[in-house]
Amino acid sequence: MSKLVRIIIVSFLLFGGVLGQVAEPILMPIPEKIEYNNSRFEIEENFTIGFDKIITERLIFNANHFIKRLDGRTGTFFKQGLINENAKVDNPSLVISIDREGELKPGEDESYKLTVLSNKILLKAKTDIGAIRGLETLLQLSGADKSYYFVGCEIEDEPRFVWRGLLMDVCRHFMPLEVIKRNIRGLAAAKMNVLHLHLSEDQGFRVESREYPLLTQMGSDGLYFTQEQIKEIINYASLFGIRVVPEFDIPGHATSWLVGYPELSSKKQEYSIERKWGIFDATLNPINEYTYNFLDTLFAEMTSLFPDQYFHIGGDENSGKHWDSNPEIQLFMQQNDIKDNHALQAYFNNRVLKILTKYDKKMVGWDEIQHDDMPKNIVIQSWRGKTGLEKAAKSGFQVILSNGYYIDLIHPARDHYLNDPLPEDIDLSDEEKKLVLGGEATMWAEFVTEETVDSRIWPRTAAIAERLWSKNLSNDIDDMYERLNYISFRMEELGLLHIKNQQMMMRRLTNNESNLTPLKTFLDVVEPVKNYRRGQLKDYTQQSPLTRVVDAAVPDAPDARLFNLLVDQYISDGSGKDEVTDFLKIWSKNDIKLNEIISKNPILEEIRELSSDLSYISGKMLVLLEGKKIEGEESLSEKFENSSKPAGQVELIVLNPLKKLYAHLK
């Protein structure tokens, strides 16, 4: 079976088909070593799980989590029932054996060995964290034809990088507890091990402080996590072997702090929560001892709440304007031979580092905290790219890569997948490479709500997860997408809403139209505009609706990608013409049906012209495919030009393959 045909089948299964036989396991991340043994373990109601040697709370939780997902897939009434520490099983089907309970720290052993025979499954690991990574792989080995089974094999696996994370910004738009918990389940399924919570921002301070209650009373609009909820998040993540790293962004991005505590500020004025997006001037005062006393008390409270070794202070995008305009700060810089604002921030960071060190924490910050005056025991999170990562490692700092993993920028999965923290051409020695801990996907929340955030995180973050876990990847993009589409469908069982919510949004956009196919056909060939262009095209605030077509559209528009492959194939060897024709027929007729819906729903008016252009161009391509000449080439050129412009902050991703086809046919 060709790669393209397999992609078509998996796309059909995911985007509207019926789940059928899976001939071979679709694994993501790819294990380090795997050998198939031409057998399979049949899944029946007498399937049981037993533990050899050590049982931990984490193991029990994940064994039950595993069974729940397995019976959800198979509808099997397993006889074993709820698994607990007192459950004794004779001759269990799956035997889990570990040496010790795992610790939540970078570098903890997450390796496992999984053996699937026709009559027994053995899962061995050094730690219970390694065992739960193995359970995820075992679930991916499940298949179905006339019965349900696990594919027989032997796997030895361990991660490539020790830090594999997701940043969730809960400040610009607040993300409630259940959003966090369902994404923790997604992280575990992708074998990621860090949840980085961005907890303070110009638009909100999102954690209850009992020492400084005005932080949330005046700086959160009442949307924040209580300390009990934070503990619940941490405990829940711990059960999946996931660390929770907090970030309190200072000295910039600090408006919400200053609403309740203006005495922290570098400029005396009234402050209110920012409702727009961007870089603002509100900055903590680095020469005021009150600032450090405040931070000492607050961080004493927060470091006791968050047990992880690492504590993120942000440190990015400090405009420095309020420092420049403050005569006292300028005098302080002169008296202490502080040459510029970067050096002043290093002074501030060193003061903060002493506080965190007192509470036995390791400081993490964005590229901007790197400075010659900073000690090498801090961690740099690089958003500035290869140059920033190399500079940090060459200077002796541990570093985490986020540049290239900014999933809020709506880049396709292929871009993230090919972004390696340690590419072959990186200019680092072997010792310097050891300082690269891994990477984090970053979900900044300017343009997401709890309704849409899953569709921006998944499934692309699973591709990043594979890049950070798997060794010796082939960079086969078609194979990656084939597996990613299937894994995306499987992640629905975790409660993730990245697929389901699009249907709900379409119903709302069309006032519960009975036939959503015309709108879905359009959505499958458009994507939200990339980078931060969305905010440039329309003036958004924190209260702006995120319920339009652009919000229902997803990165990696499925039909656009598939059509591009078909066009390339047709241009290359002439095959695939029928499939290309089928797409063009659908698009050429879709506008009439979609216009009927648009006419009844003003919210859709902004896509009317783009839909019309797609229909017109597709009709002309059909004529050319039949070997006929077209009339009105000037009008066609105009349509190509018009449709290259965004409409309603979405862009027609299928336009490039249409242009390629036109160039080939004319």
SESE-945709 format. One record per residue (C-alpha): residue number from 1; z, x, y; residue in one letter. Coordinates in steps of 0.2 Angstrom, whole numbers. Layout:
BEGIN
<NUM,<Z,X,Y>,A>;
...
//
This chain:
BEGIN
<1,<0,0,0>,M>;
<2,<-5,7,17>,S>;
<3,<8,10,30>,K>;
<4,<0,-3,42>,L>;
<5,<0,-16,28>,V>;
<6,<18,-13,25>,R>;
<7,<22,-14,44>,I>;
<8,<13,-31,44>,I>;
<9,<23,-37,29>,I>;
<10,<40,-32,37>,V>;
<11,<35,-39,54>,S>;
<12,<31,-55,45>,F>;
<13,<48,-56,37>,L>;
<14,<57,-52,53>,L>;
<15,<48,-62,65>,F>;
<16,<45,-79,56>,G>;
<17,<41,-76,38>,G>;
<18,<51,-79,22>,V>;
<19,<61,-66,14>,L>;
<20,<54,-60,-2>,G>;
<21,<54,-46,-14>,Q>;
<22,<59,-29,-7>,V>;
<23,<51,-17,-19>,A>;
<24,<60,-2,-14>,E>;
<25,<76,1,-4>,P>;
<26,<74,2,15>,I>;
<27,<87,15,21>,L>;
<28,<92,19,39>,M>;
<29,<99,32,42>,P>;
<30,<89,42,29>,I>;
<31,<102,50,17>,P>;
<32,<102,69,16>,E>;
<33,<98,69,-3>,K>;
<34,<92,54,-14>,I>;
<35,<85,54,-32>,E>;
<36,<80,38,-40>,Y>;
<37,<84,36,-59>,N>;
<38,<72,21,-64>,N>;
<39,<87,9,-67>,S>;
<40,<95,-5,-57>,R>;
<41,<112,-12,-57>,F>;
<42,<112,-31,-59>,E>;
<43,<123,-41,-47>,I>;
<44,<132,-55,-56>,E>;
<45,<148,-65,-53>,E>;
<46,<158,-53,-63>,N>;
<47,<155,-39,-51>,F>;
<48,<171,-31,-46>,T>;
<49,<178,-16,-35>,I>;
<50,<192,-5,-40>,G>;
<51,<200,11,-32>,F>;
<52,<203,27,-40>,D>;
<53,<218,37,-34>,K>;
<54,<221,32,-16>,I>;
<55,<220,15,-8>,I>;
<56,<221,13,11>,T>;
<57,<220,-1,23>,E>;
<58,<203,4,29>,R>;
<59,<196,4,11>,L>;
<60,<203,-13,7>,I>;
<61,<196,-20,24>,F>;
<62,<179,-13,21>,N>;
<63,<179,-18,2>,A>;
<64,<181,-36,7>,N>;
<65,<169,-34,22>,H>;
<66,<156,-27,9>,F>;
<67,<159,-42,-3>,I>;
<68,<158,-55,11>,K>;
<69,<141,-48,16>,R>;
<70,<135,-47,-2>,L>;
<71,<139,-64,-7>,D>;
<72,<131,-70,9>,G>;
<73,<115,-62,4>,R>;
<74,<116,-68,-14>,T>;
<75,<126,-84,-14>,G>;
<76,<136,-77,-29>,T>;
<77,<153,-84,-32>,F>;
<78,<162,-67,-36>,F>;
<79,<177,-70,-48>,K>;
<80,<187,-56,-41>,Q>;
<81,<192,-65,-25>,G>;
<82,<201,-56,-10>,L>;
<83,<204,-38,-13>,I>;
<84,<221,-31,-9>,N>;
<85,<232,-16,-13>,E>;
<86,<240,-25,-28>,N>;
<87,<223,-30,-36>,A>;
<88,<222,-22,-53>,K>;
<89,<204,-22,-60>,V>;
<90,<200,-17,-78>,D>;
<91,<183,-7,-79>,N>;
<92,<177,-11,-61>,P>;
<93,<159,-12,-58>,S>;
<94,<161,-1,-42>,L>;
<95,<174,13,-42>,V>;
<96,<178,20,-25>,I>;
<97,<187,37,-26>,S>;
<98,<194,46,-10>,I>;
<99,<205,61,-8>,D>;
<100,<214,56,8>,R>;
<101,<214,44,23>,E>;
<102,<202,50,37>,G>;
<103,<207,54,54>,E>;
<104,<198,48,70>,L>;
<105,<193,64,77>,K>;
<106,<176,73,79>,P>;
<107,<172,83,64>,G>;
<108,<181,73,52>,E>;
<109,<173,73,35>,D>;
<110,<161,58,33>,E>;
<111,<152,64,18>,S>;
<112,<150,54,2>,Y>;
<113,<142,54,-15>,K>;
<114,<135,38,-22>,L>;
<115,<129,35,-40>,T>;
<116,<121,19,-45>,V>;
<117,<118,17,-64>,L>;
<118,<113,2,-74>,S>;
<119,<131,-2,-79>,N>;
<120,<142,7,-66>,K>;
<121,<143,12,-47>,I>;
<122,<153,27,-42>,L>;
<123,<157,31,-24>,L>;
<124,<166,47,-20>,K>;
<125,<171,54,-3>,A>;
<126,<184,66,4>,K>;
<127,<190,52,16>,T>;
<128,<190,33,17>,D>;
<129,<178,35,32>,I>;
<130,<166,44,21>,G>;
<131,<168,30,8>,A>;
<132,<164,16,21>,I>;
<133,<148,26,26>,R>;
<134,<143,25,8>,G>;
<135,<147,7,6>,L>;
<136,<134,4,20>,E>;
<137,<121,14,10>,T>;
<138,<125,4,-5>,L>;
<139,<122,-13,4>,L>;
<140,<105,-6,9>,Q>;
<141,<101,-2,-9>,L>;
<142,<102,-21,-13>,S>;
<143,<86,-30,-18>,G>;
<144,<79,-46,-26>,A>;
<145,<66,-52,-37>,D>;
<146,<71,-64,-51>,K>;
<147,<89,-58,-49>,S>;
<148,<99,-48,-36>,Y>;
<149,<102,-29,-40>,Y>;
<150,<106,-12,-33>,F>;
<151,<93,1,-35>,V>;
<152,<98,15,-47>,G>;
<153,<99,32,-38>,C>;
<154,<111,46,-34>,E>;
<155,<114,50,-16>,I>;
<156,<123,65,-7>,E>;
<157,<125,62,11>,D>;
<158,<133,68,27>,E>;
<159,<130,67,46>,P>;
<160,<121,80,56>,R>;
<161,<131,77,72>,F>;
<162,<150,74,74>,V>;
<163,<148,63,89>,W>;
<164,<137,47,87>,R>;
<165,<141,34,100>,G>;
<166,<137,19,110>,L>;
<167,<142,17,128>,L>;
<168,<145,-1,133>,M>;
<169,<147,-4,152>,D>;
<170,<159,-19,153>,V>;
<171,<160,-18,172>,C>;
<172,<144,-23,180>,R>;
<173,<144,-38,169>,H>;
<174,<160,-41,159>,F>;
<175,<158,-41,140>,M>;
<176,<171,-52,131>,P>;
<177,<181,-47,116>,L>;
<178,<169,-54,103>,E>;
<179,<154,-45,111>,V>;
<180,<163,-29,108>,I>;
<181,<169,-33,90>,K>;
<182,<152,-39,84>,R>;
<183,<144,-23,91>,N>;
<184,<157,-12,83>,I>;
<185,<151,-20,66>,R>;
<186,<134,-15,71>,G>;
<187,<139,3,75>,L>;
<188,<147,4,58>,A>;
<189,<132,-3,49>,A>;
<190,<122,11,58>,A>;
<191,<135,24,53>,K>;
<192,<139,28,71>,M>;
<193,<157,33,75>,N>;
<194,<161,32,94>,V>;
<195,<162,17,105>,L>;
<196,<163,23,123>,H>;
<197,<170,9,135>,L>;
<198,<165,11,153>,H>;
<199,<180,2,161>,L>;
<200,<180,5,179>,S>;
<201,<165,3,192>,E>;
<202,<161,-3,209>,D>;
<203,<159,-20,202>,Q>;
<204,<175,-22,193>,G>;
<205,<191,-14,185>,F>;
<206,<192,-21,167>,R>;
<207,<209,-16,159>,V>;
<208,<226,-23,163>,E>;
<209,<237,-10,171>,S>;
<210,<256,-15,172>,R>;
<211,<259,-1,183>,E>;
<212,<246,-6,196>,Y>;
<213,<242,-24,193>,P>;
<214,<232,-26,209>,L>;
<215,<218,-16,200>,L>;
<216,<214,-32,190>,T>;
<217,<221,-45,201>,Q>;
<218,<210,-40,216>,M>;
<219,<197,-29,207>,G>;
<220,<191,-39,192>,S>;
<221,<187,-57,197>,D>;
<222,<200,-61,183>,G>;
<223,<188,-54,170>,L>;
<224,<197,-40,161>,Y>;
<225,<204,-35,144>,F>;
<226,<223,-37,142>,T>;
<227,<232,-22,135>,Q>;
<228,<234,-32,119>,E>;
<229,<215,-35,118>,Q>;
<230,<212,-16,120>,I>;
<231,<224,-13,106>,K>;
<232,<214,-26,96>,E>;
<233,<198,-17,99>,I>;
<234,<205,0,95>,I>;
<235,<212,-6,79>,N>;
<236,<197,-16,74>,Y>;
<237,<186,0,77>,A>;
<238,<198,11,68>,S>;
<239,<195,0,52>,L>;
<240,<177,5,53>,F>;
<241,<180,23,56>,G>;
<242,<175,22,74>,I>;
<243,<184,30,89>,R>;
<244,<186,21,106>,V>;
<245,<184,33,121>,V>;
<246,<189,25,138>,P>;
<247,<180,30,154>,E>;
<248,<188,27,171>,F>;
<249,<175,33,183>,D>;
<250,<182,44,197>,I>;
<251,<181,50,211>,P>;
<252,<165,39,215>,G>;
<253,<160,22,208>,H>;
<254,<178,17,214>,A>;
<255,<176,2,225>,T>;
<256,<186,-10,213>,S>;
<257,<201,2,214>,W>;
<258,<201,2,233>,L>;
<259,<201,-17,235>,V>;
<260,<219,-18,229>,G>;
<261,<224,0,234>,Y>;
<262,<215,5,249>,P>;
<263,<227,20,252>,E>;
<264,<217,29,239>,L>;
<265,<201,29,249>,S>;
<266,<193,43,259>,S>;
<267,<188,31,273>,K>;
<268,<200,18,280>,K>;
<269,<191,2,280>,Q>;
<270,<193,-15,270>,E>;
<271,<185,-15,253>,Y>;
<272,<178,-29,242>,S>;
<273,<170,-29,225>,I>;
<274,<152,-24,226>,E>;
<275,<140,-37,220>,R>;
<276,<124,-27,221>,K>;
<277,<119,-12,211>,W>;
<278,<117,6,216>,G>;
<279,<126,21,222>,I>;
<280,<140,17,235>,F>;
<281,<150,28,246>,D>;
<282,<168,22,241>,A>;
<283,<177,38,235>,T>;
<284,<195,42,230>,L>;
<285,<203,54,243>,N>;
<286,<204,72,234>,P>;
<287,<216,79,247>,I>;
<288,<229,65,247>,N>;
<289,<244,68,235>,E>;
<290,<246,50,233>,Y>;
<291,<229,50,224>,T>;
<292,<236,62,211>,Y>;
<293,<253,53,209>,N>;
<294,<243,37,207>,F>;
<295,<232,44,194>,L>;
<296,<246,52,185>,D>;
<297,<255,36,183>,T>;
<298,<240,26,179>,L>;
<299,<234,39,166>,F>;
<300,<251,40,158>,A>;
<301,<249,21,155>,E>;
<302,<231,22,149>,M>;
<303,<233,38,138>,T>;
<304,<247,29,129>,S>;
<305,<235,14,127>,L>;
<306,<220,24,120>,F>;
<307,<225,35,106>,P>;
<308,<209,45,105>,D>;
<309,<209,64,110>,Q>;
<310,<196,62,123>,Y>;
<311,<197,53,140>,F>;
<312,<182,51,151>,H>;
<313,<183,53,170>,I>;
<314,<165,49,174>,G>;
<315,<162,60,189>,G>;
<316,<144,55,192>,D>;
<317,<135,50,208>,E>;
<318,<148,54,221>,N>;
<319,<138,52,237>,S>;
<320,<150,62,247>,G>;
<321,<147,53,263>,K>;
<322,<165,47,265>,H>;
<323,<171,65,262>,W>;
<324,<158,71,275>,D>;
<325,<165,59,288>,S>;
<326,<183,62,286>,N>;
<327,<189,76,298>,P>;
<328,<205,79,287>,E>;
<329,<195,82,272>,I>;
<330,<183,93,281>,Q>;
<331,<197,104,288>,L>;
<332,<205,105,271>,F>;
<333,<189,112,264>,M>;
<334,<188,125,278>,Q>;
<335,<206,130,276>,Q>;
<336,<204,132,257>,N>;
<337,<186,140,257>,D>;
<338,<178,125,248>,I>;
<339,<160,127,252>,K>;
<340,<153,110,248>,D>;
<341,<156,93,240>,N>;
<342,<152,99,222>,H>;
<343,<166,112,224>,A>;
<344,<178,99,231>,L>;
<345,<175,88,217>,Q>;
<346,<178,103,205>,A>;
<347,<195,105,214>,Y>;
<348,<198,86,211>,F>;
<349,<193,87,193>,N>;
<350,<204,102,190>,N>;
<351,<219,92,197>,R>;
<352,<214,78,186>,V>;
<353,<212,89,171>,L>;
<354,<230,95,173>,K>;
<355,<236,77,172>,I>;
<356,<226,74,156>,L>;
<357,<232,90,148>,T>;
<358,<250,85,151>,K>;
<359,<246,69,141>,Y>;
<360,<237,79,127>,D>;
<361,<220,73,131>,K>;
<362,<203,82,132>,K>;
<363,<192,78,148>,M>;
<364,<175,72,146>,V>;
<365,<163,69,161>,G>;
<366,<145,67,166>,W>;
<367,<134,82,171>,D>;
<368,<142,82,189>,E>;
<369,<159,89,183>,I>;
<370,<151,105,177>,Q>;
<371,<156,119,189>,H>;
<372,<160,137,188>,D>;
<373,<178,133,193>,D>;
<374,<180,122,178>,M>;
<375,<188,128,162>,P>;
<376,<178,128,146>,K>;
<377,<189,115,137>,N>;
<378,<181,100,144>,I>;
<379,<166,91,137>,V>;
<380,<150,87,147>,I>;
<381,<140,71,144>,Q>;
<382,<122,75,150>,S>;
<383,<112,61,158>,W>;
<384,<101,74,167>,R>;
<385,<91,79,151>,G>;
<386,<87,95,142>,K>;
<387,<90,107,156>,T>;
<388,<108,99,159>,G>;
<389,<112,101,140>,L>;
<390,<106,119,139>,E>;
<391,<115,124,155>,K>;
<392,<131,116,149>,A>;
<393,<130,124,131>,A>;
<394,<125,141,139>,K>;
<395,<140,140,150>,S>;
<396,<151,138,135>,G>;
<397,<155,119,137>,F>;
<398,<154,107,123>,Q>;
<399,<141,94,127>,V>;
<400,<135,76,122>,I>;
<401,<117,71,125>,L>;
<402,<113,54,133>,S>;
<403,<97,58,143>,N>;
<404,<83,50,133>,G>;
<405,<96,37,125>,Y>;
<406,<97,26,140>,Y>;
<407,<93,10,131>,I>;
<408,<95,-1,147>,D>;
<409,<79,7,153>,L>;
<410,<69,-3,141>,I>;
<411,<60,11,133>,H>;
<412,<53,9,116>,P>;
<413,<62,14,100>,A>;
<414,<49,28,97>,R>;
<415,<54,37,114>,D>;
<416,<73,37,108>,H>;
<417,<69,42,91>,Y>;
<418,<59,57,96>,L>;
<419,<73,63,108>,N>;
<420,<82,76,98>,D>;
<421,<98,84,104>,P>;
<422,<93,100,97>,L>;
<423,<74,101,96>,P>;
<424,<65,116,89>,E>;
<425,<60,123,106>,D>;
<426,<78,122,113>,I>;
<427,<83,138,121>,D>;
<428,<100,140,113>,L>;
<429,<108,153,101>,S>;
<430,<115,147,85>,D>;
<431,<133,148,92>,E>;
<432,<127,138,108>,E>;
<433,<120,125,97>,K>;
<434,<137,122,89>,K>;
<435,<143,116,106>,L>;
<436,<131,101,105>,V>;
<437,<142,88,98>,L>;
<438,<129,74,97>,G>;
<439,<124,60,108>,G>;
<440,<127,43,114>,E>;
<441,<116,28,118>,A>;
<442,<121,20,135>,T>;
<443,<120,2,138>,M>;
<444,<123,0,157>,W>;
<445,<125,-18,162>,A>;
<446,<116,-22,178>,E>;
<447,<104,-33,169>,F>;
<448,<113,-40,154>,V>;
<449,<126,-53,150>,T>;
<450,<135,-57,134>,E>;
<451,<120,-68,129>,E>;
<452,<107,-54,131>,T>;
<453,<116,-38,128>,V>;
<454,<113,-37,109>,D>;
<455,<95,-38,112>,S>;
<456,<95,-23,123>,R>;
<457,<106,-13,111>,I>;
<458,<99,-18,94>,W>;
<459,<88,-13,85>,P>;
<460,<84,2,95>,R>;
<461,<101,10,94>,T>;
<462,<99,10,75>,A>;
<463,<84,22,78>,A>;
<464,<96,33,89>,I>;
<465,<109,32,75>,A>;
<466,<97,39,62>,E>;
<467,<92,53,74>,R>;
<468,<110,58,76>,L>;
<469,<114,56,57>,W>;
<470,<100,62,47>,S>;
<471,<93,79,44>,K>;
<472,<75,85,43>,N>;
<473,<68,69,49>,L>;
<474,<49,69,48>,S>;
<475,<46,60,65>,N>;
<476,<35,47,56>,D>;
<477,<35,33,69>,I>;
<478,<26,20,59>,D>;
<479,<39,23,45>,D>;
<480,<53,22,57>,M>;
<481,<47,5,64>,Y>;
<482,<44,-2,47>,E>;
<483,<62,2,42>,R>;
<484,<69,-3,59>,L>;
<485,<62,-20,59>,N>;
<486,<70,-24,42>,Y>;
<487,<87,-16,46>,I>;
<488,<86,-27,62>,S>;
<489,<85,-43,52>,F>;
<490,<99,-37,41>,R>;
<491,<111,-34,55>,M>;
<492,<111,-53,59>,E>;
<493,<124,-55,45>,E>;
<494,<136,-45,56>,L>;
<495,<135,-59,69>,G>;
<496,<124,-49,81>,L>;
<497,<113,-61,91>,L>;
<498,<98,-50,96>,H>;
<499,<86,-61,86>,I>;
<500,<94,-78,87>,K>;
<501,<98,-79,105>,N>;
<502,<79,-78,110>,Q>;
<503,<76,-95,102>,Q>;
<504,<91,-102,112>,M>;
<505,<84,-95,128>,M>;
<506,<67,-102,125>,M>;
<507,<74,-119,122>,R>;
<508,<83,-118,138>,R>;
<509,<68,-111,148>,L>;
<510,<57,-126,141>,T>;
<511,<70,-139,142>,N>;
<512,<71,-141,123>,N>;
<513,<52,-141,121>,E>;
<514,<49,-146,103>,S>;
<515,<35,-133,101>,N>;
<516,<40,-116,106>,L>;
<517,<26,-106,99>,T>;
<518,<16,-104,115>,P>;
<519,<30,-96,124>,L>;
<520,<35,-86,109>,K>;
<521,<17,-80,107>,T>;
<522,<18,-74,126>,F>;
<523,<35,-66,123>,L>;
<524,<28,-56,109>,D>;
<525,<16,-46,120>,V>;
<526,<26,-43,135>,V>;
<527,<42,-33,139>,E>;
<528,<54,-31,153>,P>;
<529,<48,-18,166>,V>;
<530,<55,-1,163>,K>;
<531,<67,11,171>,N>;
<532,<76,3,186>,Y>;
<533,<60,-6,192>,R>;
<534,<67,-23,189>,R>;
<535,<79,-21,204>,G>;
<536,<65,-14,215>,Q>;
<537,<55,-30,212>,L>;
<538,<68,-42,215>,K>;
<539,<85,-42,224>,D>;
<540,<98,-44,211>,Y>;
<541,<117,-47,213>,T>;
<542,<131,-49,201>,Q>;
<543,<129,-67,202>,Q>;
<544,<110,-68,199>,S>;
<545,<104,-78,184>,P>;
<546,<99,-68,169>,L>;
<547,<91,-82,160>,T>;
<548,<72,-80,164>,R>;
<549,<57,-75,154>,V>;
<550,<61,-57,157>,V>;
<551,<78,-59,149>,D>;
<552,<71,-68,134>,A>;
<553,<58,-54,132>,A>;
<554,<63,-39,122>,V>;
<555,<59,-20,121>,P>;
<556,<46,-16,108>,D>;
<557,<36,-32,109>,A>;
<558,<31,-34,90>,P>;
<559,<14,-41,92>,D>;
<560,<9,-29,105>,A>;
<561,<13,-14,94>,R>;
<562,<5,-21,79>,L>;
<563,<-11,-25,89>,F>;
<564,<-12,-7,95>,N>;
<565,<-11,-1,78>,L>;
<566,<-25,-13,72>,L>;
<567,<-36,-8,87>,V>;
<568,<-34,11,83>,D>;
<569,<-38,7,65>,Q>;
<570,<-54,-3,70>,Y>;
<571,<-60,11,82>,I>;
<572,<-57,24,70>,S>;
<573,<-66,17,54>,D>;
<574,<-71,-1,58>,G>;
<575,<-58,-9,47>,S>;
<576,<-45,-22,53>,G>;
<577,<-58,-32,63>,K>;
<578,<-53,-48,55>,D>;
<579,<-35,-45,60>,E>;
<580,<-40,-40,78>,V>;
<581,<-50,-56,79>,T>;
<582,<-36,-67,73>,D>;
<583,<-25,-60,87>,F>;
<584,<-38,-63,100>,L>;
<585,<-41,-81,95>,K>;
<586,<-23,-85,96>,I>;
<587,<-21,-77,114>,W>;
<588,<-37,-85,120>,S>;
<589,<-31,-102,116>,K>;
<590,<-13,-100,120>,N>;
<591,<-14,-102,139>,D>;
<592,<-19,-120,138>,I>;
<593,<-4,-124,128>,K>;
<594,<8,-113,138>,L>;
<595,<2,-121,154>,N>;
<596,<7,-138,148>,E>;
<597,<25,-131,146>,I>;
<598,<24,-122,162>,I>;
<599,<19,-137,172>,S>;
<600,<35,-146,167>,K>;
<601,<47,-131,169>,N>;
<602,<46,-122,186>,P>;
<603,<57,-108,180>,I>;
<604,<41,-102,170>,L>;
<605,<29,-103,185>,E>;
<606,<30,-84,188>,E>;
<607,<21,-81,171>,I>;
<608,<7,-93,174>,R>;
<609,<-6,-81,180>,E>;
<610,<-2,-67,168>,L>;
<611,<-4,-80,154>,S>;
<612,<-21,-85,161>,S>;
<613,<-27,-67,162>,D>;
<614,<-22,-63,144>,L>;
<615,<-32,-79,139>,S>;
<616,<-47,-74,149>,Y>;
<617,<-47,-56,143>,I>;
<618,<-45,-61,125>,S>;
<619,<-59,-73,126>,G>;
<620,<-71,-60,132>,K>;
<621,<-66,-47,119>,M>;
<622,<-70,-60,106>,L>;
<623,<-88,-61,113>,V>;
<624,<-90,-42,112>,L>;
<625,<-83,-42,94>,L>;
<626,<-97,-53,89>,E>;
<627,<-110,-41,96>,G>;
<628,<-114,-52,111>,K>;
<629,<-115,-47,129>,K>;
<630,<-103,-55,141>,I>;
<631,<-105,-62,158>,E>;
<632,<-95,-59,173>,G>;
<633,<-89,-40,170>,E>;
<634,<-83,-39,188>,E>;
<635,<-71,-54,185>,S>;
<636,<-66,-45,169>,L>;
<637,<-62,-29,178>,S>;
<638,<-52,-40,191>,E>;
<639,<-42,-48,177>,K>;
<640,<-38,-31,169>,F>;
<641,<-32,-25,187>,E>;
<642,<-22,-41,190>,N>;
<643,<-14,-41,173>,S>;
<644,<-8,-23,175>,S>;
<645,<5,-29,188>,K>;
<646,<21,-36,183>,P>;
<647,<24,-55,184>,A>;
<648,<42,-61,184>,G>;
<649,<48,-43,180>,Q>;
<650,<38,-43,164>,V>;
<651,<23,-32,160>,E>;
<652,<9,-36,148>,L>;
<653,<11,-22,135>,I>;
<654,<-4,-28,125>,V>;
<655,<-15,-23,140>,L>;
<656,<-18,-5,135>,N>;
<657,<-25,-9,117>,P>;
<658,<-36,-22,125>,L>;
<659,<-43,-9,137>,K>;
<660,<-46,3,123>,K>;
<661,<-55,-11,113>,L>;
<662,<-65,-15,128>,Y>;
<663,<-70,3,131>,A>;
<664,<-75,4,113>,H>;
<665,<-86,-12,113>,L>;
<666,<-94,-12,130>,K>;
//
